[in-house]
Amino acid sequence: MVDITVFGSADSHEHEGCGCGCGHAHSMRDAAEVLKKALIKKFGDHVRFSYVDVFSEEVMDFPDVMKVMNQYRLPLTVINGEPRFYGGLSLEKISAAVAELLGVV
């Protein structure tokens, strides 16, 4: 099982689009939902995906991420507790990281 958590913001000034390369301006939450669907389609129940708004109370459940969050541009993708990608959501990069962790070539 690979845990993927995307930390993002609903603040439109923070991010002008999803960074997914699709050319559309999505909210970070919408972009994360698209990513979630694609990852679940590809890896099934081998992935657990969640989205956390950095301005919500839920972010307090991630003290290790809170300590380093100011070092990264949102959205921040954390895989198995480790910050891996930031500044955009790349299905290609995140899929490759998940596949590597699952031992899928």
C-alpha positions in Angstrom: 0.0 0.0 0.0 1.3 3.4 -0.9 -0.1 6.5 0.9 -0.3 9.6 -1.2 -1.3 12.9 0.4 -1.6 16.2 -1.6 -1.3 19.4 0.5 -2.9 22.3 -1.3 -4.7 25.6 -0.9 -8.1 26.9 -1.9 -6.5 30.3 -2.1 -6.6 31.3 -5.8 -3.7 33.8 -5.3 -1.5 30.9 -4.2 -1.9 29.0 -7.4 -3.2 29.9 -10.7 -3.8 26.4 -12.0 -3.2 22.8 -11.2 0.2 22.5 -12.9 -0.9 19.2 -14.4 0.0 20.4 -17.9 -3.6 20.1 -19.2 -3.9 23.8 -19.9 -6.9 24.3 -17.7 -7.0 26.3 -14.5 -8.3 23.9 -11.9 -8.3 24.4 -8.2 -5.7 22.4 -6.4 -8.5 20.2 -4.9 -10.0 19.6 -8.3 -6.6 18.7 -9.8 -6.0 16.4 -6.9 -9.3 14.7 -7.5 -8.3 14.1 -11.2 -5.0 12.7 -10.0 -6.7 10.5 -7.4 -9.0 9.0 -10.0 -6.1 8.3 -12.4 -4.0 6.7 -9.7 -6.8 4.5 -8.5 -7.6 3.5 -12.1 -3.9 2.5 -12.6 -3.0 1.0 -9.2 -6.4 0.1 -7.7 -6.5 -0.6 -3.9 -2.7 -0.4 -3.8 -2.9 3.3 -3.2 -4.6 5.4 -0.5 -5.1 9.0 -1.6 -6.0 12.1 0.4 -6.1 15.8 -0.1 -5.5 18.2 2.8 -6.2 22.0 2.6 -3.2 23.6 4.4 -5.6 26.2 5.9 -7.9 23.5 7.4 -7.7 22.0 10.9 -6.8 18.6 9.3 -3.3 19.9 8.5 -2.6 19.6 12.3 -2.6 15.8 11.9 0.6 16.1 9.9 3.1 17.8 12.2 6.2 16.5 10.3 4.9 18.0 7.1 3.9 21.2 8.8 7.6 21.7 9.9 8.8 21.6 6.3 5.9 23.0 4.4 7.3 26.5 4.0 10.2 25.0 2.1 8.0 23.9 -0.8 5.6 25.5 -3.2 2.1 24.1 -3.2 0.7 21.7 -4.1 3.0 19.4 -2.1 2.7 15.7 -2.8 3.8 13.5 0.1 4.3 9.8 -0.5 4.5 7.4 2.4 5.2 10.4 4.7 8.0 11.8 2.6 7.7 15.1 0.6 8.4 14.0 -3.0 6.9 16.6 -5.5 5.9 20.2 -5.2 4.7 23.1 -7.3 2.4 21.0 -9.5 0.7 17.6 -9.9 2.4 15.4 -12.5 0.5 12.1 -13.0 3.6 10.8 -14.9 6.1 11.5 -12.1 3.8 10.5 -9.2 2.8 7.3 -11.1 6.4 6.4 -11.6 7.2 6.9 -7.9 4.2 4.8 -6.9 5.1 2.0 -9.4 8.7 2.0 -8.1 7.4 1.6 -4.5 5.1 -1.1 -5.5 7.8 -2.9 -7.5 5.8 -2.6 -10.7 8.0 -2.0 -13.8 
